[in-house]
Amino acid sequence: MAERCLIFRRDESVPLSNKMDQDIPSAINRALFDQKAPAHVRIMNAKRNAKGAIIAITLPNATAEVAMRYRYIIITGARTVDSGVVEVEENKTWERLKIHAVPLVQYMGKGAEGLQKMREEFEAENEGIAIPTQVRWIANPRTISERRQNGEITASVVVFVVKGSRLSQSLMKKGIKAAGVWYHVEAFLNAGPDSWCELCCGRGHIENKCGNTHKCGYCSGNHRTSDHKCNVVGCMAKQGSLCGQMLEKCPNCKGNHIAFSSRCTKKSEATKARRQSRKTGTAGRGPVGKAMHTATGTNRVVLGRRPKGGAAAGGGSEEEEMADDMADEMADVQEDEAAGDERDVVMTETETATTAATETETETEAGAQATND
């Protein structure tokens, strides 16, 4: 449902409207109708989170990207209910990516002499690229520096974040340039207690670790959510879309809601487990405490915090500690940008943890991984 989510930004100096949440989609839809926008481009529902931000969901047949073509009309309609609305944007997913063979001699420094320089090069040399958080080494910089001094490695792996699956897919296809050098881009993925499997809709694992029967997140049928089809005669909803005519059933808690609903008790338990794992330093690990190094999948990250030193204190690996640091930083940026409520808007981000053996093997092949433009 993330692809159908719109987030409205407000001017915090303007008092919140005392009108009801249901007035928001009504006003927007009237504005869209008056301006003769296509009938499928409408808002299905909207609500405010605890901080007053408005989160709206489009009808199943229109994504947020399509709705944004009518951005001015949507803002105008929303402002008739809440004059503090100043902008609307898609709820883009946050994608974590990695690149190998980054030369230490060039980027093993602090601030402008280190990965901050690479971040600036990414944005300056690649059209349409914005890096919302710091670029980070995949392991502890001190460890990398020691291995460099011992002559073990000359390059390492860095992880960075971009907004939107379309951008991340483009980068993984064509690569990214820094200081005139093209780097191959891969997904950075990691499974945790609240990871969601697209095959069975279960929690705690992702697709390549799933051996369960396929389950639909809409109706709990024995098929993938993307294959869901309404069985009501005459329904025009596209395959994989929720139309509202069929009875919703969660495959996890068996409640009368979809698997991704904030009402799902299993989702709440998974979220709590994720928070607890970050406090105890076991973030990115499975239920038996073993690190889950995976190649593909998605991980839902709530806007939470871990105590300083949490991962290290709990004995987590350097990669897990780095992933937690990035999650904290991304949470800061997300709160500043969207003021999102974790019950309503859960940013989906991708992350992968490379094993030490894979990293070492890749680092020794630095010359083969990057080519001059």
C-alpha positions as CSV (number, residue, x, y, z in Angstrom):
1,M,0.0,0.0,0.0
2,A,3.0,2.3,0.3
3,E,2.7,3.1,-3.5
4,R,-0.7,4.5,-2.8
5,C,0.3,6.7,0.1
6,L,0.5,10.5,0.0
7,I,2.0,12.6,2.8
8,F,0.9,16.2,3.3
9,R,3.4,18.7,4.8
10,R,2.0,21.5,7.1
11,D,3.2,24.9,8.2
12,E,3.5,24.2,12.0
13,S,2.8,27.8,12.8
14,V,-0.8,27.4,11.6
15,P,-3.1,25.9,14.2
16,L,-4.5,22.4,13.4
17,S,-8.0,22.4,12.0
18,N,-10.7,21.0,14.2
19,K,-12.5,19.4,11.2
20,M,-12.9,15.6,11.0
21,D,-10.4,13.4,9.2
22,Q,-13.1,12.3,6.7
23,D,-13.5,15.9,5.6
24,I,-10.1,15.8,4.0
25,P,-10.7,13.1,1.3
26,S,-14.1,14.6,0.6
27,A,-12.7,18.0,0.0
28,I,-9.9,16.7,-2.2
29,N,-12.2,14.5,-4.2
30,R,-14.6,17.4,-4.9
31,A,-11.7,19.5,-6.1
32,L,-10.5,16.6,-8.4
33,F,-14.1,16.2,-9.7
34,D,-14.5,19.9,-10.4
35,Q,-11.3,20.0,-12.3
36,K,-12.4,17.0,-14.4
37,A,-9.6,14.7,-13.1
38,P,-10.1,11.0,-14.2
39,A,-12.6,9.2,-12.0
40,H,-10.0,6.7,-10.7
41,V,-7.8,9.5,-9.3
42,R,-9.4,9.9,-5.9
43,I,-8.5,9.7,-2.2
44,M,-10.0,6.6,-0.5
45,N,-9.3,7.7,3.1
46,A,-7.1,10.0,5.1
47,K,-6.1,10.5,8.8
48,R,-3.8,12.6,10.9
49,N,-1.1,11.1,13.0
50,A,-0.1,12.2,16.5
51,K,1.9,15.1,15.2
52,G,-0.9,16.4,12.9
53,A,0.6,15.2,9.7
54,I,-2.0,14.1,7.1
55,I,-1.5,10.6,5.5
56,A,-3.9,9.8,2.6
57,I,-4.4,6.7,0.6
58,T,-5.5,6.7,-3.0
59,L,-8.0,4.4,-4.6
60,P,-6.6,1.0,-5.7
61,N,-6.5,1.8,-9.4
62,A,-4.4,4.9,-8.9
63,T,-0.9,5.1,-7.4
64,A,0.5,8.1,-5.5
65,E,2.7,8.7,-8.5
66,V,-0.4,9.1,-10.8
67,A,-2.2,11.2,-8.2
68,M,0.8,13.6,-8.1
69,R,0.1,14.6,-11.6
70,Y,-2.8,16.6,-10.0
71,R,-0.7,17.9,-7.1
72,Y,-1.9,21.5,-7.3
73,I,-5.6,20.4,-7.3
74,I,-5.0,18.0,-4.3
75,I,-3.2,20.7,-2.3
76,T,-6.0,23.2,-3.1
77,G,-8.7,20.8,-1.9
78,A,-6.8,19.9,1.2
79,R,-6.3,23.6,2.1
80,T,-10.1,24.1,2.2
81,V,-10.1,21.8,5.3
82,D,-6.6,22.6,6.7
83,S,-5.1,25.9,5.7
84,G,-1.8,24.8,7.1
85,V,-1.2,22.4,4.3
86,V,1.7,23.6,2.1
87,E,2.8,20.5,0.1
88,V,2.0,16.9,-0.7
89,E,4.4,14.2,-1.8
90,E,4.6,10.4,-2.4
91,N,5.6,8.2,0.4
92,K,8.6,6.9,-1.3
93,T,10.4,3.8,0.0
94,W,13.9,4.2,1.4
95,E,16.3,1.9,-0.4
96,R,19.7,0.9,1.0
97,L,22.4,0.2,-1.6
98,K,26.0,-0.8,-1.5
99,I,29.0,-0.5,-3.7
100,H,32.2,-2.6,-3.6
101,A,35.9,-1.7,-4.3
102,V,35.8,1.8,-2.9
103,P,39.5,2.8,-2.7
104,L,40.7,3.5,0.9
105,V,43.5,5.8,-0.1
106,Q,40.9,8.2,-1.6
107,Y,38.0,8.0,1.0
108,M,39.5,6.8,4.2
109,G,39.4,10.1,6.0
110,K,37.1,12.3,8.0
111,G,34.5,14.8,6.8
112,A,35.4,16.4,3.5
113,E,38.4,14.1,3.2
114,G,36.3,10.9,3.6
115,L,32.9,9.6,2.7
116,Q,31.3,13.0,2.9
117,K,33.3,13.8,-0.2
118,M,31.9,10.7,-1.9
119,R,28.4,11.7,-1.0
120,E,28.9,15.1,-2.6
121,E,30.4,13.4,-5.7
122,F,27.4,11.2,-6.0
123,E,25.0,14.1,-6.0
124,A,27.2,16.3,-8.3
125,E,28.0,13.6,-10.9
126,N,24.7,11.7,-11.2
127,E,21.7,13.6,-12.4
128,G,18.7,13.4,-10.1
129,I,20.5,11.7,-7.2
130,A,20.0,12.9,-3.6
131,I,21.6,11.1,-0.7
132,P,19.5,11.9,2.4
133,T,21.8,10.3,4.9
134,Q,25.6,9.8,5.4
135,V,27.5,7.3,3.2
136,R,29.0,4.7,5.6
137,W,31.6,2.0,5.5
138,I,30.1,-1.5,5.9
139,A,32.4,-2.3,8.8
140,N,33.9,-0.2,11.6
141,P,36.3,2.4,10.1
142,R,38.9,1.6,12.7
143,T,38.9,-2.1,11.7
144,I,39.1,-1.2,8.0
145,S,42.0,1.2,8.8
146,E,43.9,-1.5,10.7
147,R,43.5,-4.0,7.9
148,R,44.7,-1.4,5.5
149,Q,47.8,-0.7,7.5
150,N,48.5,-4.4,7.8
151,G,48.4,-4.6,4.0
152,E,45.3,-6.9,4.0
153,I,43.0,-4.6,1.9
154,T,43.2,-1.6,-0.3
155,A,39.4,-1.1,-0.8
156,S,36.2,-1.8,1.0
157,V,32.4,-1.6,0.7
158,V,30.2,1.4,1.4
159,V,26.4,1.6,2.0
160,F,24.2,4.6,1.2
161,V,20.5,5.4,0.9
162,V,18.3,6.7,-1.9
163,K,14.6,7.5,-2.0
164,G,12.3,5.5,-4.3
165,S,12.5,2.0,-5.7
166,R,12.6,3.4,-9.3
167,L,15.8,5.3,-8.5
168,S,17.4,2.3,-6.7
169,Q,16.5,0.0,-9.6
170,S,18.0,2.4,-12.1
171,L,21.3,2.6,-10.1
172,M,21.5,-1.1,-9.8
173,K,21.1,-1.3,-13.6
174,K,23.5,1.4,-14.7
175,G,25.8,2.0,-11.7
176,I,26.8,5.3,-10.0
177,K,29.7,7.6,-10.6
178,A,32.1,9.2,-8.1
179,A,35.2,11.2,-9.0
180,G,34.8,10.0,-12.6
181,V,34.7,6.3,-11.7
182,W,31.7,4.1,-12.3
183,Y,30.8,1.7,-9.5
184,H,28.4,-1.3,-9.7
185,V,25.5,-0.9,-7.3
186,E,23.8,-3.8,-5.3
187,A,21.0,-4.0,-2.8
188,F,21.8,-4.0,0.9
189,L,19.4,-6.3,2.6
190,N,18.9,-7.7,6.1
191,A,16.1,-9.7,7.8
192,G,14.9,-8.9,11.3
193,P,12.1,-9.8,13.6
194,D,9.7,-7.4,11.8
195,S,10.7,-8.4,8.3
196,W,7.8,-9.2,6.1
197,C,7.8,-12.1,3.5
198,E,6.0,-11.3,0.3
199,L,5.3,-15.0,-0.4
200,C,3.6,-16.1,2.8
201,C,3.0,-12.7,4.5
202,G,4.8,-14.1,7.6
203,R,7.2,-12.1,9.8
204,G,10.8,-12.7,10.8
205,H,12.0,-13.8,7.4
206,I,12.1,-12.8,3.7
207,E,11.4,-14.5,0.4
208,N,14.6,-16.4,-0.2
209,K,14.3,-18.0,3.3
210,C,10.6,-18.9,2.9
211,G,9.4,-22.5,2.8
212,N,5.8,-21.8,3.7
213,T,2.6,-22.0,1.6
214,H,1.9,-18.8,-0.3
215,K,-0.6,-16.6,1.5
216,C,-2.5,-13.5,0.3
217,G,-2.1,-10.4,2.6
218,Y,-5.6,-9.3,1.6
219,C,-7.9,-12.4,1.9
220,S,-5.6,-15.1,3.4
221,G,-6.0,-17.3,0.3
222,N,-3.3,-19.7,-0.8
223,H,-1.8,-17.4,-3.4
224,R,0.6,-14.4,-3.4
225,T,-0.8,-11.0,-2.6
226,S,0.3,-9.8,-6.0
227,D,-2.0,-12.5,-7.5
228,H,-5.0,-11.5,-5.5
229,K,-8.2,-11.1,-7.6
230,C,-11.6,-10.1,-6.4
231,N,-14.2,-12.9,-7.0
232,V,-17.1,-10.5,-7.1
233,V,-18.7,-10.6,-10.6
234,G,-18.1,-7.3,-12.4
235,C,-15.4,-6.0,-10.2
236,M,-12.9,-3.9,-12.2
237,A,-10.1,-3.9,-9.7
238,K,-6.7,-4.9,-11.1
239,Q,-5.0,-8.1,-10.0
240,G,-3.1,-7.6,-6.9
241,S,-5.3,-4.6,-5.8
242,L,-7.6,-4.4,-2.8
243,C,-11.1,-3.3,-3.9
244,G,-13.0,-3.3,-0.7
245,Q,-15.7,-5.7,-1.9
246,M,-14.2,-8.9,-0.6
247,L,-14.0,-9.7,3.1
248,E,-10.5,-8.9,4.4
249,K,-8.7,-11.6,6.4
250,C,-5.2,-11.4,7.9
251,P,-3.2,-14.6,7.4
252,N,-1.2,-14.0,10.5
253,C,-3.7,-13.1,13.3
254,K,-6.8,-14.2,11.4
255,G,-8.4,-10.8,12.1
256,N,-10.8,-9.0,9.7
257,H,-8.1,-6.7,8.2
258,I,-5.2,-7.0,5.8
259,A,-1.9,-8.3,6.9
260,F,-0.2,-4.9,6.9
261,S,-2.9,-3.2,9.1
262,S,-1.9,-1.5,12.3
263,R,-4.6,-3.5,13.9
264,C,-2.7,-6.7,13.4
265,T,-1.5,-8.1,16.7
266,K,1.3,-10.1,15.0
267,K,2.6,-6.9,13.3
268,S,2.6,-5.2,16.7
269,E,4.5,-8.1,18.3
270,A,7.0,-8.0,15.4
271,T,7.5,-4.3,15.8
272,K,8.1,-4.7,19.6
273,A,10.6,-7.5,18.9
274,R,12.5,-5.2,16.5
275,R,12.7,-2.5,19.1
276,Q,13.8,-4.9,21.7
277,S,16.4,-6.4,19.4
278,R,17.9,-2.9,18.8
279,K,18.1,-2.4,22.6
280,T,19.8,-5.7,23.2
281,G,22.1,-5.5,20.2
282,T,20.5,-8.4,18.3
283,A,19.1,-6.3,15.5
284,G,19.1,-8.0,12.1
285,R,19.0,-11.5,13.8
286,G,16.5,-14.2,13.7
287,P,14.4,-15.6,16.6
288,V,17.3,-17.9,17.7
289,G,19.8,-15.1,17.8
290,K,21.7,-16.0,14.7
291,A,22.7,-13.4,12.2
292,M,20.6,-13.7,9.0
293,H,22.8,-12.8,6.0
294,T,20.5,-12.7,3.0
295,A,20.7,-11.8,-0.7
296,T,17.3,-10.4,-1.3
297,G,14.2,-9.2,0.5
298,T,12.6,-6.2,2.3
299,N,12.7,-5.1,5.8
300,R,10.2,-2.7,7.5
301,V,11.8,-0.3,9.9
302,V,9.8,1.7,12.4
303,L,10.8,5.2,13.5
304,G,12.5,4.0,16.6
305,R,15.8,4.5,18.4
306,R,18.3,2.2,20.0
307,P,20.3,3.4,23.1
308,K,23.8,4.6,22.3
309,G,26.2,1.7,22.1
310,G,23.3,-0.7,22.0
311,A,24.6,-3.0,19.2
312,A,28.1,-3.0,20.4
313,A,27.1,-3.6,24.0
314,G,25.0,-6.5,23.0
315,G,27.7,-8.1,21.0
316,G,26.4,-7.4,17.5
317,S,28.7,-7.6,14.5
318,E,30.2,-4.5,13.0
319,E,27.8,-4.8,10.0
320,E,24.8,-5.0,12.3
321,E,26.0,-2.0,14.3
322,M,26.5,0.0,11.1
323,A,23.0,-1.0,10.0
324,D,21.5,0.1,13.3
325,D,23.4,3.4,13.1
326,M,22.0,4.0,9.6
327,A,18.5,3.1,10.8
328,D,18.8,5.7,13.6
329,E,20.0,8.3,11.2
330,M,17.3,7.5,8.7
331,A,14.7,7.7,11.5
332,D,15.9,11.2,12.4
333,V,15.6,12.3,8.7
334,Q,12.2,10.7,8.3
335,E,10.8,12.3,11.4
336,D,12.1,15.7,10.3
337,E,10.7,15.3,6.7
338,A,7.4,13.5,7.2
339,A,6.6,13.5,10.9
340,G,5.2,10.0,10.2
341,D,3.4,7.9,12.7
342,E,4.7,4.3,12.8
343,R,1.2,2.9,13.0
344,D,0.2,4.5,9.8
345,V,3.3,5.0,7.7
346,V,6.0,2.4,7.9
347,M,8.9,3.2,5.6
348,T,10.0,0.2,3.7
349,E,13.7,0.1,3.3
350,T,16.0,-2.5,1.8
351,E,19.2,-3.6,3.5
352,T,21.7,-6.6,3.1
353,A,24.5,-7.7,5.3
354,T,27.6,-9.1,3.5
355,T,29.6,-11.8,5.2
356,A,33.2,-11.1,6.2
357,A,34.4,-13.7,3.7
358,T,32.5,-12.1,0.8
359,E,33.7,-8.7,1.8
360,T,37.3,-9.8,1.9
361,E,37.1,-11.5,-1.4
362,T,35.5,-8.5,-3.0
363,E,38.0,-6.1,-1.5
364,T,40.9,-7.9,-3.1
365,E,39.4,-7.5,-6.5
366,A,39.2,-3.7,-6.3
367,G,40.7,-3.1,-9.7
368,A,38.1,-5.3,-11.4
369,Q,35.1,-3.7,-9.9
370,A,35.5,0.0,-10.8
371,T,36.4,1.4,-14.3
372,N,37.3,4.9,-15.3
373,D,34.6,6.8,-17.2
